[in-house]
Amino acid sequence: MRSRFLAFAARLCTTALLLLSPAPPALAAEAQAPEATDGQSVEQALRAYEDAWSRHDARAIASFYYEPAMRVSPAGPILRATRAAQEAFFSGLLSTLLQQGYATSAWEQLEVRLLDANTAIASGVVVRHRTDGNVFQRQGVTYNLWRTPEGWKIFLSATHAPATALRFESTGRAP
């Protein structure tokens, strides 16, 4: 478990460094080459993730997460070591949201940027609706994802104000 956490922490630090360091022009062009197809696969994964929310399926939601994964909210960071821990968290959250009138979720804005062949960052705004179709909540979200043999998995998620969703200057935008 300790080695998995250390590997996770190393990826998290690498992602932070990549985001904060400008890439030389030649490397930046090379890093963007796979974006057309891989960026689309990240978008597809995140759209399927929101579909799982709309089905109220905590197990399916948890399946989109890497083990371990970290969630950062205004309350602070929380590390969940397993998908079972993710499922328990999302089961409780879904129960609370459903009691408050939540019905479905959809992306209002989603932008994806590949950082390298196996690491992506996505940010946008998710709109949650009530059963009558009215807006229940608009939530800013940012995800760091890692490519696994099972597909793209979220290893870091952050919830924040919709106005602070990241915008990327070039390709990778989805409506």
N, C-alpha and C positions, 0 to 999 in steps of 0.2 A: 504494500500500500504506500509506503514511504517513497519508493522509487517512482510509482505512478504520480504521486503528488509532485515530486521534484521535476519530472518530465513535464507535467502540466504547468508548473511555475516557470520553467524555462521557456515554454511556448508563449506564456502570457507576457514574460519580459521581452521576448523576441518581437512579439506583436507590438508592444508599446514602443520599442526602439524603432521598429519599421515605420510606425505612424509618426514618430517625432523626428526622424532623420530624412532629409531629402535624398532621393536616389540619384546617382549620376545619370545623365540623359540616356546613355546607351543601355544601362540596366533598367531604367524606367520603361523604355520601349520594349525591351525583351520581356519584362514582367507583364506587360499588358497584352502580349500576343495571344495567350489562351483565353482572354477575358470573354470573347464573344460566346463561346460555347460553355466554358466553366462558369462564367457569371450567370448565364441562364440556368445552369443546374443548381446554383445556389438559390436563385430566385424561386425555382420550382420547389426546392426543399422548403423554403420559408412560406411559400403559398400553401403547401401541403400541411405545414405546421399550423397555420391559421385555420385550415379546414378541420384539423383535429380539435382545435378550440371550439369551432362552431358545432362539432358533433358532441362536445362535452365529454371527451374521451381522455381522461388523465393518463392512462397507460400509453396511448398513442402520442400524446404531448411529450411525455417523458422519453419516448423512444428517439426523439430528435436531439437529445442531449448526449454529450460525451461523458465518460466517467473518468475522473470527477469533473464537475462543472461548478462555476461560480456565478452567482447572481448578485448584482449590485443595484440597490434601490436607494432612495433617500434615507432609509433606515440603516444602510450600511451593507457591507459585503457578507454573503453567506456561501460557504462551500458545501456542496452536496456531493458526497463521495460516490453514490450509486444511482442507477436509474430507479431503484426501489424508493430511495429517499426523494428523488424528483417526483415520482408518481404520488407519494404520500403528500408532498407539498401541493402539487397541482390539484389533487383530489379535494383537499380542504379549500383551496382558493376557488375552484370551480363551484363548490357547494355554496360558499359565501356569495359569489357573483350571481349564481342562479337565484338565490333567495332575494337578491336585490333587483332582479328583473333582467339580467343578462340573457341574450339569446344567441347572437352570432358575432363573428369578427371578420373584418376585411381590411386589406392594406389600402390606405389612402395615398401613401407615398412609400416607395421602397427604392433604395439605392444600394448597389453592391460594388465592391472593389476587391479584386483579387490582389493579395499582397505577395503571394508566390503561388506555386503550383498546388500547395496543400493548405493554404491559409487564406481566409477571406474575412472581410468586415462588411456588415450590412447595417443600414440604419434607415429608419423611417417612422411613419406614423400608422398605428393600427387604430381603427375605429370599431368600437364594440357597440352593438345595437341591442335594443330591447325587442321583445316579441312583437310589439306594434310597429317596429321599424324606426322608431326615434333613436337618436344617439344616446347611448348609455355613458360612453366614455371615449375620449381621444387620448391615446397613450403614445408617447415617444419611446422607441426601443432601439437599442443598438446591440448587435450580436457579433461575436468573433466565432468563426467556424473553422473546423479542421476536417479535411477530406479523409475519410476512413474507407475501408473496403465495403462498408454498408451505406456509404454516401456521406454527405456533409452533415456534421454534428456540431451543435452549439457547445462551446466550452466556456464562454463568458457571455452573460447577458446583462444588460443594464436597462432599467426603465428610468424615464426622465420626462421632462416637459416636451410636448410636441414641437415647440419652437426651437428646441436645441438638437433636433435630429440632424445628423451629418448630411452635408451635400458635397458630392464629388464633382470636380470640374469637367471630367470627360465621360466616356461611355460607362455603361453599367446602370443607367436609370431605367426604372420600370414605372409605369403609371400606377 
